[in-house]
Amino acid sequence: MNEPVKLLGSFGSPFTHRAEAALRLKGVAYEFIQEDLGNKSELLLRHNPVHKKVPLLLHGDRAVAESLVIVEYVDEAFQGPPLLPSDPLARAAARFWAQFAVDRCLRTLFKALWTPDGEARRGFVAETKENLALMEAQLEGRRFFGGDEIGYLDIAASGLAWLTVLEELAGVERSMIGEEEFPALCRWRGEYTSHEAVKACLPSRDQIVAFYAGMKERLVLLAKSMQKK
Amino acid sequence: MAEPVKLIGAVGSPFTHRAEAALRLKGVPYELIHEDLDNKSELLLRLNPLNKTVPVLLHGDRAICESLVIVQYIDEAFDGPPLLPEEPYDRATTARFWAHFMEHKFSMPFWMALWLDGEPQKGFVREARENLALLEEHLQAQGKKFLAGDSVGYPDLAGSYIPLMLDMFKELSGTSLMGDDEYPAVRQWVKEYNSDEAVKSCLTNKEQLAAYFRVKKDKYKMMVKAMLKQQ
């Protein structure tokens, strides 16, 4: 029952963070194995042959891939504060908004960050802000999307906490998530990043910069290829 | 005590099918409300203002959107045979992982291969076949009738667009996705899915479905071409 838990990840990656945050919030002891994404380990390739990506959770000899699948697994396989609510409708709402946050906020935000200046970029920024406004409304004056405690949706959207550093790297002058336009999201970001359990696995500014260093060209290319989706 | 269940859906929509099949598998009585996607109803626009699309599940006065969110809701809100395995590891690895694969990794090349022509189509056919190989490997290794066990479940519903559309792939796309003797486990899975009692009871008649896609063909071809050009 107490099989060792290992997390293969890349510190600085928002996907890895989701898995770590879930483990910390649940109070699960784990060993973090830093993966060099330019030189993937045999352990990673053996246990995640389909996607060959991090994060990958190893629970004993069982491997779980895909950050949000890992979050649900951690919620179900271990004792601890629930990450998803128990009511089916509330669970459906958390999943719906998590999908929205991933597809329509984080993805569009990614395109907005890494598309060179111009009409396309302006379009992505506008779209991101429109969608962020809906996330803003979802907070409804609560501390977290999950209520008083961090939940599944907060974890799914946690990439938004990275934003200021990434905007710096991308050379953006004014943040997309400004205090005036998004007071609730800004407050949420503060609450999330200062939460005891999360703080312990949140990369510092320097670590985020290091993670993204040398990736800029690749990110610009990726953003370009994403435009067709 | 049972509140009425209604499903707003459209003929030919693989997303609607996922939700309908889930209701049938779970044994939940429901009323199907047909939506004309070219002339969307006020009801649909009110219940799904964000995406304005089908399916939408109405359970009493609760509205749930997004086909896979609906499938999970149906599994959790109603009694009946489980659509996901009981054990957390199986839920995460076979069920959710393969549902994610079907939804995020396979559907795009499948859809693009269906509606594109020439060189771009060839590229997506290649990608779709690579994904078929992964699926084949999983089905063979697992040795069960369906993706997560011996009954139709969450990942099968996520991937149901394949059993729904494989027959008509050649006619619609002008090319073949797989040879008759290729990917035997995938072929078997398609056969099992299409012969499941609950699924069969809500499957759109194949002729109707083919006719639906023939009508939409030009529109979809234009849409994917535009998607590709947007670079």
Interface residues (C-beta under 8 A of the other chain):
Chain A: V50 H51 H59 R62 A63 V64 A65 E66 V69 I70 E72 Y73 E76 A77 P88 L89 R91 A92 R95 F96 Q99 F100 L134 K224 S225 Q227 K228 K229
Chain B: L50 H59 R62 I64 C65 E66 V69 I70 Q72 Y73 E76 A77 P88 Y89 R91 A92 T93 R96 F97 H100 F101 K105 M108 L134 M227 L228 K229 Q230 Q231
